[in-house]
Amino acid sequence: MDKKDFELLLTLYNEGTITKTAQKLYMTQPAVTYRIIQLEQKFNIKIIIRGNKGVIFTPEGEFLVERSRVMLKELNNIQDSLQNMSGMIQGKIKLGVSNIFAFYKLPRMLEGFLTKYPNVEIELTTGWSSDNLKLFHSEDIHIAVVRGEHNWQGENIVLDNESICIASKNEISLDDLPHLNFISYQTDLQLKNTFENWWKDTFTVPPKISMHVDRMETSKELVKRGLGFSIFPSICLQESDALKTIDLETNGKPLSRTTSLLFRNEHRELKVLNAFIQFVRDYYNIS
């Protein structure tokens, strides 16, 4: 077995179907099936059983998946160490970044970093902070950029701490909110709970939800058209949005949301990761 086999087994296990695996690995479905059959013949075992909804891994297949995960990490560690021996800043950085940071902040920062270090490859995953934390804890990524509270006790850098606010097209007062259309959107559980707790502490009636959308950006565009109000972390509000905002407080303290960069101290030994961490510090003027 080689690196491609490890990646094939892990992808098939995660995706659950040969069709999705072939698409993700840019292979044909017959090629995926043929390689699985070859591995089954090589070890004289059954790796998968095909079902109506996808594939089911046998105990032997589960064992191979787990060993593939270990071997792939070891191969990546070897590659990182070899590239670190060179005097040049090069290699791959695996980043897991929250959706909102990736949308509003990451592109400019990555552009600056890759301009300075053109021989570095970025492998980027975006998603909910909770999902990126899982990837970070399982060491599937080198660095995580997460929003809100986290359970990582190791090295971390607070990049920003922005306010949470009510936004609307026209001037409104907090007393008006229960009577106005509220545009809600799908977000992570922490931000959702922060708003719900603030609302319960402030009002005795629930918000008048007129629309529920899947993305923060969609909600903001609807607010800009005067179709209702919503709540946003200020990271997503630009001067060009021309929205009226009210910073929220609870018990006299401002409601805020942090953005943190998480990493392992031992990764500072890798030149490419150390260069990225230092670049981010300089970018945010953090000593």
ZADO-1210 file (C-alpha; in nm, 4 decimals, padded with zeros to 6 digits):
<atoms>
<atom x="00.0000" y="00.0000" z="00.0000" code="MET" pos="1"/>
<atom x="00.1134" y="00.3541" z="-00.0743" code="ASP" pos="2"/>
<atom x="-00.0041" y="00.7076" z="-00.0016" code="LYS" pos="3"/>
<atom x="-00.2697" y="00.6942" z="-00.2747" code="LYS" pos="4"/>
<atom x="-00.4167" y="00.3793" z="-00.1212" code="ASP" pos="5"/>
<atom x="-00.4275" y="00.5403" z="00.2233" code="PHE" pos="6"/>
<atom x="-00.6045" y="00.8456" z="00.0796" code="GLU" pos="7"/>
<atom x="-00.8454" y="00.6267" z="-00.1179" code="LEU" pos="8"/>
<atom x="-00.9522" y="00.4233" z="00.1852" code="LEU" pos="9"/>
<atom x="-00.9909" y="00.7293" z="00.4075" code="LEU" pos="10"/>
<atom x="-01.1914" y="00.9174" z="00.1454" code="THR" pos="11"/>
<atom x="-01.4197" y="00.6202" z="00.0796" code="LEU" pos="12"/>
<atom x="-01.4740" y="00.5785" z="00.4523" code="TYR" pos="13"/>
<atom x="-01.5597" y="00.9474" z="00.4988" code="ASN" pos="14"/>
<atom x="-01.7724" y="00.9881" z="00.1851" code="GLU" pos="15"/>
<atom x="-01.9539" y="00.6562" z="00.2119" code="GLY" pos="16"/>
<atom x="-02.0021" y="00.5986" z="-00.1612" code="THR" pos="17"/>
<atom x="-01.7816" y="00.5098" z="-00.4550" code="ILE" pos="18"/>
<atom x="-01.9415" y="00.7878" z="-00.6619" code="THR" pos="19"/>
<atom x="-01.8513" y="01.0649" z="-00.4146" code="LYS" pos="20"/>
<atom x="-01.5059" y="00.9160" z="-00.3599" code="THR" pos="21"/>
<atom x="-01.4342" y="00.9148" z="-00.7323" code="ALA" pos="22"/>
<atom x="-01.5467" y="01.2768" z="-00.7622" code="GLN" pos="23"/>
<atom x="-01.3353" y="01.3930" z="-00.4686" code="LYS" pos="24"/>
<atom x="-01.0207" y="01.2124" z="-00.5855" code="LEU" pos="25"/>
<atom x="-01.0725" y="01.2947" z="-00.9549" code="TYR" pos="26"/>
<atom x="-01.0883" y="00.9268" z="-01.0444" code="MET" pos="27"/>
<atom x="-01.3387" y="00.7207" z="-01.2374" code="THR" pos="28"/>
<atom x="-01.5741" y="00.4938" z="-01.0452" code="GLN" pos="29"/>
<atom x="-01.4326" y="00.1802" z="-01.2149" code="PRO" pos="30"/>
<atom x="-01.0811" y="00.2888" z="-01.1114" code="ALA" pos="31"/>
<atom x="-01.1891" y="00.3197" z="-00.7463" code="VAL" pos="32"/>
<atom x="-01.3620" y="-00.0185" z="-00.7564" code="THR" pos="33"/>
<atom x="-01.0655" y="-00.1841" z="-00.9285" code="TYR" pos="34"/>
<atom x="-00.8178" y="-00.0568" z="-00.6684" code="ARG" pos="35"/>
<atom x="-01.0364" y="-00.1770" z="-00.3806" code="ILE" pos="36"/>
<atom x="-01.0592" y="-00.5211" z="-00.5433" code="ILE" pos="37"/>
<atom x="-00.6801" y="-00.5257" z="-00.5835" code="GLN" pos="38"/>
<atom x="-00.6324" y="-00.4497" z="-00.2135" code="LEU" pos="39"/>
<atom x="-00.8857" y="-00.7171" z="-00.1182" code="GLU" pos="40"/>
<atom x="-00.7009" y="-00.9725" z="-00.3280" code="GLN" pos="41"/>
<atom x="-00.3627" y="-00.8642" z="-00.1914" code="LYS" pos="42"/>
<atom x="-00.4681" y="-00.9149" z="00.1720" code="PHE" pos="43"/>
<atom x="-00.7192" y="-01.1930" z="00.0997" code="ASN" pos="44"/>
<atom x="-00.9953" y="-01.0093" z="00.2844" code="ILE" pos="45"/>
<atom x="-01.3215" y="-00.8283" z="00.2162" code="LYS" pos="46"/>
<atom x="-01.2797" y="-00.4534" z="00.2736" code="ILE" pos="47"/>
<atom x="-01.6275" y="-00.3232" z="00.1892" code="ILE" pos="48"/>
<atom x="-01.9794" y="-00.4487" z="00.1341" code="ILE" pos="49"/>
<atom x="-02.1980" y="-00.2560" z="-00.1072" code="ARG" pos="50"/>
<atom x="-02.5384" y="-00.1495" z="00.0205" code="GLY" pos="51"/>
<atom x="-02.8313" y="00.0428" z="-00.1240" code="ASN" pos="52"/>
<atom x="-02.7134" y="00.3668" z="00.0379" code="LYS" pos="53"/>
<atom x="-02.3401" y="00.3238" z="-00.0118" code="GLY" pos="54"/>
<atom x="-02.0609" y="00.1037" z="00.1178" code="VAL" pos="55"/>
<atom x="-02.0204" y="-00.0612" z="00.4577" code="ILE" pos="56"/>
<atom x="-01.6716" y="-00.1364" z="00.5846" code="PHE" pos="57"/>
<atom x="-01.6008" y="-00.4803" z="00.7267" code="THR" pos="58"/>
<atom x="-01.3979" y="-00.5123" z="01.0515" code="PRO" pos="59"/>
<atom x="-01.0920" y="-00.5800" z="00.8344" code="GLU" pos="60"/>
<atom x="-01.1742" y="-00.2721" z="00.6290" code="GLY" pos="61"/>
<atom x="-01.2132" y="-00.0619" z="00.9448" code="GLU" pos="62"/>
<atom x="-00.8687" y="-00.1799" z="01.0559" code="PHE" pos="63"/>
<atom x="-00.7139" y="-00.0778" z="00.7240" code="LEU" pos="64"/>
<atom x="-00.8804" y="00.2636" z="00.7454" code="VAL" pos="65"/>
<atom x="-00.7390" y="00.3239" z="01.0928" code="GLU" pos="66"/>
<atom x="-00.3909" y="00.2129" z="00.9882" code="ARG" pos="67"/>
<atom x="-00.4176" y="00.4296" z="00.6765" code="SER" pos="68"/>
<atom x="-00.4959" y="00.7296" z="00.8958" code="ARG" pos="69"/>
<atom x="-00.1866" y="00.6621" z="01.1094" code="VAL" pos="70"/>
<atom x="00.0417" y="00.5952" z="00.8124" code="MET" pos="71"/>
<atom x="-00.0747" y="00.9027" z="00.6212" code="LEU" pos="72"/>
<atom x="-00.0025" y="01.1251" z="00.9216" code="LYS" pos="73"/>
<atom x="00.3416" y="00.9684" z="00.9563" code="GLU" pos="74"/>
<atom x="00.4174" y="01.0239" z="00.5879" code="LEU" pos="75"/>
<atom x="00.3096" y="01.3866" z="00.6180" code="ASN" pos="76"/>
<atom x="00.5298" y="01.4296" z="00.9262" code="ASN" pos="77"/>
<atom x="00.8266" y="01.2861" z="00.7363" code="ILE" pos="78"/>
<atom x="00.7616" y="01.5219" z="00.4457" code="GLN" pos="79"/>
<atom x="00.7325" y="01.8201" z="00.6830" code="ASP" pos="80"/>
<atom x="01.0592" y="01.7289" z="00.8551" code="SER" pos="81"/>
<atom x="01.2495" y="01.6866" z="00.5291" code="LEU" pos="82"/>
<atom x="01.1262" y="02.0203" z="00.3948" code="GLN" pos="83"/>
<atom x="01.2171" y="02.1807" z="00.7273" code="ASN" pos="84"/>
<atom x="01.5809" y="02.0793" z="00.6749" code="MET" pos="85"/>
<atom x="01.6032" y="02.3148" z="00.3805" code="SER" pos="86"/>
<atom x="01.6971" y="02.6771" z="00.4420" code="GLY" pos="87"/>
<atom x="01.4027" y="02.7855" z="00.2255" code="MET" pos="88"/>
<atom x="01.0571" y="02.8516" z="00.3703" code="ILE" pos="89"/>
<atom x="00.8554" y="02.5885" z="00.1872" code="GLN" pos="90"/>
<atom x="00.6101" y="02.3078" z="00.2468" code="GLY" pos="91"/>
<atom x="00.2392" y="02.2672" z="00.3126" code="LYS" pos="92"/>
<atom x="00.0292" y="02.4380" z="00.5784" code="ILE" pos="93"/>
<atom x="-00.3049" y="02.2787" z="00.6614" code="LYS" pos="94"/>
<atom x="-00.5454" y="02.5481" z="00.7769" code="LEU" pos="95"/>
<atom x="-00.8933" y="02.5090" z="00.9203" code="GLY" pos="96"/>
<atom x="-01.0729" y="02.8448" z="00.9234" code="VAL" pos="97"/>
<atom x="-01.4192" y="02.9577" z="01.0329" code="SER" pos="98"/>
<atom x="-01.6548" y="03.0500" z="00.7497" code="ASN" pos="99"/>
<atom x="-01.6950" y="03.4147" z="00.8446" code="ILE" pos="100"/>
<atom x="-01.3211" y="03.4777" z="00.8914" code="PHE" pos="101"/>
<atom x="-01.2512" y="03.3011" z="00.5623" code="ALA" pos="102"/>
<atom x="-01.5023" y="03.5247" z="00.3839" code="PHE" pos="103"/>
<atom x="-01.4104" y="03.8643" z="00.5284" code="TYR" pos="104"/>
<atom x="-01.0475" y="03.8477" z="00.6437" code="LYS" pos="105"/>
<atom x="-00.8528" y="03.5498" z="00.5126" code="LEU" pos="106"/>
<atom x="-00.8112" y="03.6289" z="00.1388" code="PRO" pos="107"/>
<atom x="-00.6112" y="03.9483" z="00.1916" code="ARG" pos="108"/>
<atom x="-00.4002" y="03.7908" z="00.4659" code="MET" pos="109"/>
<atom x="-00.3196" y="03.4811" z="00.2577" code="LEU" pos="110"/>
<atom x="-00.2372" y="03.6961" z="-00.0418" code="GLU" pos="111"/>
<atom x="00.0224" y="03.8814" z="00.1635" code="GLY" pos="112"/>
<atom x="00.1702" y="03.5631" z="00.3090" code="PHE" pos="113"/>
<atom x="00.1986" y="03.3802" z="-00.0238" code="LEU" pos="114"/>
<atom x="00.3485" y="03.6874" z="-00.1881" code="THR" pos="115"/>
<atom x="00.6199" y="03.6812" z="00.0767" code="LYS" pos="116"/>
<atom x="00.6591" y="03.3004" z="00.0711" code="TYR" pos="117"/>
<atom x="00.5689" y="03.1798" z="-00.2813" code="PRO" pos="118"/>
<atom x="00.7015" y="02.8261" z="-00.2230" code="ASN" pos="119"/>
<atom x="00.4454" y="02.7508" z="00.0472" code="VAL" pos="120"/>
<atom x="00.1339" y="02.5480" z="-00.0324" code="GLU" pos="121"/>
<atom x="-00.1881" y="02.6174" z="00.1585" code="ILE" pos="122"/>
<atom x="-00.4395" y="02.3371" z="00.2126" code="GLU" pos="123"/>
<atom x="-00.7507" y="02.5196" z="00.3319" code="LEU" pos="124"/>
<atom x="-01.0651" y="02.3852" z="00.4971" code="THR" pos="125"/>
<atom x="-01.3497" y="02.6204" z="00.5910" code="THR" pos="126"/>
<atom x="-01.6515" y="02.5462" z="00.8070" code="GLY" pos="127"/>
<atom x="-01.8047" y="02.5908" z="01.1501" code="TRP" pos="128"/>
<atom x="-01.5547" y="02.6585" z="01.4273" code="SER" pos="129"/>
<atom x="-01.6723" y="02.3443" z="01.6084" code="SER" pos="130"/>
<atom x="-01.5808" y="02.1335" z="01.3047" code="ASP" pos="131"/>
<atom x="-01.2406" y="02.2995" z="01.2729" code="ASN" pos="132"/>
<atom x="-01.1746" y="02.2313" z="01.6406" code="LEU" pos="133"/>
<atom x="-01.2379" y="01.8616" z="01.5805" code="LYS" pos="134"/>
<atom x="-00.9947" y="01.8628" z="01.2882" code="LEU" pos="135"/>
<atom x="-00.7391" y="02.0430" z="01.5016" code="PHE" pos="136"/>
<atom x="-00.7699" y="01.8068" z="01.7978" code="HIS" pos="137"/>
<atom x="-00.7360" y="01.5051" z="01.5664" code="SER" pos="138"/>
<atom x="-00.4264" y="01.6698" z="01.4106" code="GLU" pos="139"/>
<atom x="-00.5788" y="01.6688" z="01.0624" code="ASP" pos="140"/>
<atom x="-00.4837" y="02.0371" z="01.0353" code="ILE" pos="141"/>
<atom x="-00.1822" y="02.2294" z="01.1632" code="HIS" pos="142"/>
<atom x="-00.3562" y="02.5546" z="01.2530" code="ILE" pos="143"/>
<atom x="-00.7170" y="02.6470" z="01.3318" code="ALA" pos="144"/>
<atom x="-00.8788" y="02.9892" z="01.3234" code="VAL" pos="145"/>
<atom x="-01.1933" y="02.9687" z="01.5340" code="VAL" pos="146"/>
<atom x="-01.4595" y="03.2088" z="01.6559" code="ARG" pos="147"/>
<atom x="-01.5901" y="03.2384" z="02.0094" code="GLY" pos="148"/>
<atom x="-01.4963" y="03.0211" z="02.3050" code="GLU" pos="149"/>
<atom x="-01.2919" y="02.7058" z="02.2567" code="HIS" pos="150"/>
<atom x="-01.1587" y="02.4227" z="02.4722" code="ASN" pos="151"/>
<atom x="-00.7991" y="02.4325" z="02.3490" code="TRP" pos="152"/>
<atom x="-00.5597" y="02.4746" z="02.6426" code="GLN" pos="153"/>
<atom x="-00.2428" y="02.5071" z="02.4345" code="GLY" pos="154"/>
<atom x="-00.0943" y="02.7892" z="02.2286" code="GLU" pos="155"/>
<atom x="-00.3391" y="03.0440" z="02.0887" code="ASN" pos="156"/>
<atom x="-00.3362" y="03.4030" z="01.9682" code="ILE" pos="157"/>
<atom x="-00.6422" y="03.6281" z="01.9971" code="VAL" pos="158"/>
<atom x="-00.6590" y="03.8031" z="01.6606" code="LEU" pos="159"/>
<atom x="-00.9649" y="04.0183" z="01.7200" code="ASP" pos="160"/>
<atom x="-01.2478" y="04.0867" z="01.9624" code="ASN" pos="161"/>
<atom x="-01.5361" y="04.2592" z="01.7901" code="GLU" pos="162"/>
<atom x="-01.8752" y="04.3756" z="01.9102" code="SER" pos="163"/>
<atom x="-02.2074" y="04.2045" z="01.8435" code="ILE" pos="164"/>
<atom x="-02.4747" y="04.4433" z="01.7252" code="CYS" pos="165"/>
<atom x="-02.8249" y="04.4915" z="01.5939" code="ILE" pos="166"/>
<atom x="-02.8234" y="04.6169" z="01.2344" code="ALA" pos="167"/>
<atom x="-03.1010" y="04.7786" z="01.0317" code="SER" pos="168"/>
<atom x="-03.1399" y="05.0045" z="00.7304" code="LYS" pos="169"/>
<atom x="-03.3051" y="05.2837" z="00.9274" code="ASN" pos="170"/>
<atom x="-03.2652" y="05.4117" z="01.2821" code="GLU" pos="171"/>
<atom x="-03.4481" y="05.1960" z="01.5365" code="ILE" pos="172"/>
<atom x="-03.4501" y="05.1695" z="01.9147" code="SER" pos="173"/>
<atom x="-03.4126" y="04.8548" z="02.1220" code="LEU" pos="174"/>
<atom x="-03.7679" y="04.9001" z="02.2525" code="ASP" pos="175"/>
<atom x="-03.8976" y="04.8646" z="01.8954" code="ASP" pos="176"/>
<atom x="-03.7364" y="04.5258" z="01.8296" code="LEU" pos="177"/>
<atom x="-04.0193" y="04.2930" z="01.9452" code="PRO" pos="178"/>
<atom x="-04.2520" y="04.4632" z="01.6946" code="HIS" pos="179"/>
<atom x="-04.0118" y="04.4585" z="01.3972" code="LEU" pos="180"/>
<atom x="-03.9378" y="04.1832" z="01.1474" code="ASN" pos="181"/>
<atom x="-03.6338" y="03.9817" z="01.2495" code="PHE" pos="182"/>
<atom x="-03.4278" y="03.8095" z="00.9769" code="ILE" pos="183"/>
<atom x="-03.2529" y="03.5092" z="01.1277" code="SER" pos="184"/>
<atom x="-02.9821" y="03.2989" z="00.9670" code="TYR" pos="185"/>
<atom x="-02.8062" y="02.9710" z="01.0260" code="GLN" pos="186"/>
<atom x="-02.4996" y="03.0179" z="01.2426" code="THR" pos="187"/>
<atom x="-02.2923" y="02.8323" z="01.4983" code="ASP" pos="188"/>
<atom x="-02.4477" y="02.7358" z="01.8293" code="LEU" pos="189"/>
<atom x="-02.2415" y="02.9797" z="02.0374" code="GLN" pos="190"/>
<atom x="-02.3533" y="03.2909" z="01.8503" code="LEU" pos="191"/>
<atom x="-02.7112" y="03.1628" z="01.8390" code="LYS" pos="192"/>
<atom x="-02.7134" y="03.1089" z="02.2160" code="ASN" pos="193"/>
<atom x="-02.5530" y="03.4486" z="02.2796" code="THR" pos="194"/>
<atom x="-02.8334" y="03.6263" z="02.0950" code="PHE" pos="195"/>
<atom x="-03.1130" y="03.4130" z="02.2417" code="GLU" pos="196"/>
<atom x="-02.9871" y="03.4683" z="02.5969" code="ASN" pos="197"/>
<atom x="-02.9583" y="03.8432" z="02.5370" code="TRP" pos="198"/>
<atom x="-03.3118" y="03.8554" z="02.3980" code="TRP" pos="199"/>
<atom x="-03.4579" y="03.6616" z="02.6935" code="LYS" pos="200"/>
<atom x="-03.2784" y="03.8926" z="02.9374" code="ASP" pos="201"/>
<atom x="-03.4111" y="04.2008" z="02.7555" code="THR" pos="202"/>
<atom x="-03.7658" y="04.1145" z="02.6422" code="PHE" pos="203"/>
<atom x="-04.0590" y="03.9074" z="02.7647" code="THR" pos="204"/>
<atom x="-04.1802" y="03.8092" z="02.4163" code="VAL" pos="205"/>
<atom x="-03.9977" y="03.6139" z="02.1416" code="PRO" pos="206"/>
<atom x="-03.8581" y="03.7893" z="01.8323" code="PRO" pos="207"/>
<atom x="-04.0896" y="03.8322" z="01.5349" code="LYS" pos="208"/>
<atom x="-03.9042" y="03.6093" z="01.2876" code="ILE" pos="209"/>
<atom x="-04.0202" y="03.6946" z="00.9358" code="SER" pos="210"/>
<atom x="-03.7448" y="03.5183" z="00.7392" code="MET" pos="211"/>
<atom x="-03.4894" y="03.2467" z="00.8087" code="HIS" pos="212"/>
<atom x="-03.1999" y="03.2041" z="00.5647" code="VAL" pos="213"/>
<atom x="-02.8979" y="02.9766" z="00.5502" code="ASP" pos="214"/>
<atom x="-02.6203" y="03.2367" z="00.5294" code="ARG" pos="215"/>
<atom x="-02.5222" y="03.5497" z="00.7191" code="MET" pos="216"/>
<atom x="-02.4455" y="03.7340" z="00.3949" code="GLU" pos="217"/>
<atom x="-02.7989" y="03.6669" z="00.2641" code="THR" pos="218"/>
<atom x="-02.9463" y="03.8026" z="00.5857" code="SER" pos="219"/>
<atom x="-02.7332" y="04.1158" z="00.5592" code="LYS" pos="220"/>
<atom x="-02.8463" y="04.1827" z="00.2023" code="GLU" pos="221"/>
<atom x="-03.2107" y="04.1534" z="00.3096" code="LEU" pos="222"/>
<atom x="-03.1478" y="04.3949" z="00.5966" code="VAL" pos="223"/>
<atom x="-02.9850" y="04.6410" z="00.3550" code="LYS" pos="224"/>
<atom x="-03.3108" y="04.6380" z="00.1556" code="ARG" pos="225"/>
<atom x="-03.5079" y="04.7416" z="00.4623" code="GLY" pos="226"/>
<atom x="-03.6881" y="04.4081" z="00.5010" code="LEU" pos="227"/>
<atom x="-03.6095" y="04.3694" z="00.8689" code="GLY" pos="228"/>
<atom x="-03.3310" y="04.3782" z="01.1265" code="PHE" pos="229"/>
<atom x="-03.0776" y="04.1177" z="01.2297" code="SER" pos="230"/>
<atom x="-02.7867" y="04.0620" z="01.4644" code="ILE" pos="231"/>
<atom x="-02.4298" y="04.0451" z="01.3370" code="PHE" pos="232"/>
<atom x="-02.0777" y="04.0311" z="01.4718" code="PRO" pos="233"/>
<atom x="-01.9168" y="04.3516" z="01.3485" code="SER" pos="234"/>
<atom x="-01.6544" y="04.1569" z="01.1488" code="ILE" pos="235"/>
<atom x="-01.9110" y="04.1294" z="00.8695" code="CYS" pos="236"/>
<atom x="-02.0205" y="04.4937" z="00.8617" code="LEU" pos="237"/>
<atom x="-01.8498" y="04.7284" z="00.6178" code="GLN" pos="238"/>
<atom x="-01.8829" y="05.1045" z="00.5937" code="GLU" pos="239"/>
<atom x="-02.0256" y="05.0599" z="00.2446" code="SER" pos="240"/>
<atom x="-02.3180" y="04.8601" z="00.3893" code="ASP" pos="241"/>
<atom x="-02.4539" y="05.1901" z="00.5279" code="ALA" pos="242"/>
<atom x="-02.6439" y="05.0132" z="00.8067" code="LEU" pos="243"/>
<atom x="-02.7502" y="05.1609" z="01.1380" code="LYS" pos="244"/>
<atom x="-02.6110" y="04.9594" z="01.4287" code="THR" pos="245"/>
<atom x="-02.6584" y="04.9271" z="01.8038" code="ILE" pos="246"/>
<atom x="-02.3873" y="04.7502" z="02.0025" code="ASP" pos="247"/>
<atom x="-02.5415" y="04.5025" z="02.2443" code="LEU" pos="248"/>
<atom x="-02.4678" y="04.4836" z="02.6166" code="GLU" pos="249"/>
<atom x="-02.5577" y="04.2474" z="02.8970" code="THR" pos="250"/>
<atom x="-02.5323" y="04.3540" z="03.2606" code="ASN" pos="251"/>
<atom x="-02.3537" y="04.6688" z="03.1455" code="GLY" pos="252"/>
<atom x="-02.0840" y="04.4747" z="02.9607" code="LYS" pos="253"/>
<atom x="-02.0543" y="04.4759" z="02.5804" code="PRO" pos="254"/>
<atom x="-02.1356" y="04.1539" z="02.3976" code="LEU" pos="255"/>
<atom x="-01.8338" y="04.0565" z="02.1924" code="SER" pos="256"/>
<atom x="-01.6888" y="03.7691" z="01.9934" code="ARG" pos="257"/>
<atom x="-01.3246" y="03.6724" z="01.9651" code="THR" pos="258"/>
<atom x="-01.1292" y="03.5244" z="01.6763" code="THR" pos="259"/>
<atom x="-00.8404" y="03.3006" z="01.7847" code="SER" pos="260"/>
<atom x="-00.5573" y="03.1254" z="01.6042" code="LEU" pos="261"/>
<atom x="-00.4737" y="02.7875" z="01.7608" code="LEU" pos="262"/>
<atom x="-00.1511" y="02.5951" z="01.7139" code="PHE" pos="263"/>
<atom x="00.0756" y="02.3463" z="01.8886" code="ARG" pos="264"/>
<atom x="00.3998" y="02.4732" z="02.0359" code="ASN" pos="265"/>
<atom x="00.5984" y="02.1889" z="01.8796" code="GLU" pos="266"/>
<atom x="00.4892" y="02.3085" z="01.5352" code="HIS" pos="267"/>
<atom x="00.6985" y="02.6213" z="01.5870" code="ARG" pos="268"/>
<atom x="00.9948" y="02.3938" z="01.5096" code="GLU" pos="269"/>
<atom x="00.8711" y="02.3690" z="01.1503" code="LEU" pos="270"/>
<atom x="01.0004" y="02.6747" z="00.9662" code="LYS" pos="271"/>
<atom x="00.6972" y="02.7076" z="00.7422" code="VAL" pos="272"/>
<atom x="00.4503" y="02.7049" z="01.0335" code="LEU" pos="273"/>
<atom x="00.6649" y="02.9364" z="01.2414" code="ASN" pos="274"/>
<atom x="00.6811" y="03.1765" z="00.9458" code="ALA" pos="275"/>
<atom x="00.3016" y="03.1733" z="00.9130" code="PHE" pos="276"/>
<atom x="00.2436" y="03.2305" z="01.2842" code="ILE" pos="277"/>
<atom x="00.4912" y="03.5189" z="01.2895" code="GLN" pos="278"/>
<atom x="00.3365" y="03.6666" z="00.9743" code="PHE" pos="279"/>
<atom x="-00.0084" y="03.6630" z="01.1378" code="VAL" pos="280"/>
<atom x="00.1341" y="03.8297" z="01.4494" code="ARG" pos="281"/>
<atom x="00.2875" y="04.1044" z="01.2373" code="ASP" pos="282"/>
<atom x="-00.0279" y="04.1358" z="01.0255" code="TYR" pos="283"/>
<atom x="-00.2371" y="04.2005" z="01.3378" code="TYR" pos="284"/>
<atom x="00.0412" y="04.3960" z="01.5103" code="ASN" pos="285"/>
<atom x="00.0578" y="04.1469" z="01.7971" code="ILE" pos="286"/>
<atom x="00.3871" y="04.1366" z="01.9865" code="SER" pos="287"/>
</atoms>
